[in-house]
Amino acid sequence: MQTYHGGCHCGAVRFEVETELTAVTECNCSICGKKGALLHRVPAERFRLVAGEDALQTYTFNTETARHHFCRHCGIHPFSRPRANPALYTINVRCLDDYDLEAEQPERRRFDGKNWEQAFEKANFG
C-alpha cells in the first residue's frame, strides 16, 4: 500500500490517499466525460483531507446521491463521494501529484455511466 498526495490546481484543496493504484475507471456519464476524470475508489479510512475544507463546493444532480466536490477557486474536481457507494471516496487520479499515469500504465476499466443503472448491475463496486 502506498500513500499518494493530491489536490486541486491552485493548491487550496489538498488530500492524501493510501491505496494500491493498479486500475482506474473511465466513466462516460454526463459529468465524468466532461471532466475527463480517471477515477479510483478508496475507503473513507484511507482518504484524508489535508487542507481546503473551506475551499470545497459540492455539486449534486439527478438522484443527488453522488457528491462531486470541487475547489471554489480554481474549479478542479479532485474527489467525490460516488453514487454507487457513498461511503467511499472516488479520487480523480489526474489530481495526484506523485502518480505518473504514463509510467505506471494502470488497467483502464470502462464504465458506461450514460446507462448507469444497467452498467451498475454488471459492475463490481466496493
C-alpha positions in Angstrom: 0.0 0.0 0.0 1.3 3.4 -0.9 0.4 7.0 0.1 -0.3 9.4 -2.7 -0.8 13.2 -2.4 -3.0 15.3 -4.5 -5.1 18.4 -4.8 -6.7 21.0 -7.0 -4.9 23.3 -9.4 -4.5 26.3 -7.2 -3.4 24.2 -4.2 -6.2 25.3 -1.8 -7.5 21.7 -1.6 -5.0 19.0 -0.6 -5.6 15.4 0.2 -3.8 12.1 0.8 -4.9 8.5 -0.1 -3.5 5.2 0.8 -4.1 2.6 -1.9 -2.8 0.1 -4.4 -3.3 2.1 -7.6 -3.3 -0.6 -10.3 -6.6 0.3 -12.0 -8.6 3.3 -12.9 -12.1 3.7 -14.1 -13.1 5.8 -17.1 -16.7 6.8 -16.9 -18.7 8.3 -19.8 -21.5 9.8 -17.7 -22.5 13.4 -18.3 -20.2 14.8 -15.6 -17.2 12.5 -15.7 -17.0 12.6 -19.5 -16.9 16.4 -19.4 -14.4 16.5 -16.5 -12.1 13.9 -18.2 -11.5 12.3 -14.8 -9.9 9.0 -14.3 -11.4 7.5 -11.1 -10.1 5.3 -8.3 -12.1 4.4 -5.2 -10.8 4.2 -1.7 -12.5 3.5 1.7 -13.0 6.6 3.9 -10.4 5.4 6.3 -7.8 5.6 3.6 -8.7 9.2 2.5 -7.6 12.3 4.4 -8.4 15.8 3.5 -5.2 17.7 4.5 -6.3 21.3 3.6 -9.0 23.2 2.0 -12.3 22.1 3.5 -13.4 25.8 3.4 -12.5 25.9 -0.3 -14.7 23.0 -1.3 -18.0 23.3 -3.0 -20.3 20.4 -3.7 -22.4 19.7 -6.8 -25.2 17.1 -6.9 -27.6 16.2 -9.7 -30.1 13.6 -10.7 -30.6 11.3 -7.6 -28.4 13.7 -5.6 -26.6 10.7 -4.1 -23.2 11.3 -5.6 -21.4 14.4 -4.1 -19.0 15.9 -6.6 -16.5 18.1 -4.7 -14.6 20.9 -6.4 -12.4 23.8 -5.5 -14.4 27.1 -5.5 -11.3 29.0 -6.5 -9.9 27.0 -9.5 -12.9 24.7 -10.3 -10.9 21.4 -10.3 -12.8 18.3 -9.1 -10.2 16.3 -7.1 -12.6 13.8 -5.5 -16.2 12.8 -5.0 -18.4 10.5 -2.9 -19.8 8.1 -5.5 -23.5 7.2 -6.2 -22.6 3.5 -6.3 -21.2 3.6 -2.7 -21.3 7.0 -0.9 -19.3 5.6 2.0 -16.2 5.6 -0.3 -14.2 8.4 -1.9 -13.6 8.4 -5.6 -10.4 10.3 -6.3 -9.5 11.9 -9.7 -6.2 10.2 -10.4 -5.3 13.1 -12.6 -5.2 15.2 -9.5 -2.4 13.2 -7.8 1.0 14.9 -7.7 3.1 11.8 -7.2 1.5 9.3 -9.6 2.7 9.2 -13.2 -0.1 7.7 -15.4 2.2 7.3 -18.4 4.9 5.4 -16.4 2.5 3.3 -14.3 0.1 2.4 -17.1 -2.8 1.2 -14.8 -5.5 -1.0 -16.1 -8.3 1.2 -17.5 -11.8 0.0 -16.8 -14.6 1.5 -18.7 -17.9 2.2 -17.0 -21.0 3.1 -19.1 -22.3 5.9 -16.9 -24.6 7.1 -19.7 -26.5 3.9 -18.9 -25.8 4.0 -15.2 -28.5 1.6 -13.9 -27.7 -1.2 -16.4 -23.9 -0.7 -16.0 -24.1 -0.7 -12.2 -25.9 -4.1 -12.3 -22.9 -5.5 -14.2 -20.2 -3.8 -12.3 -18.4 -5.0 -9.2 -18.2 -1.9 -6.9 -16.9 -1.9 -3.4 
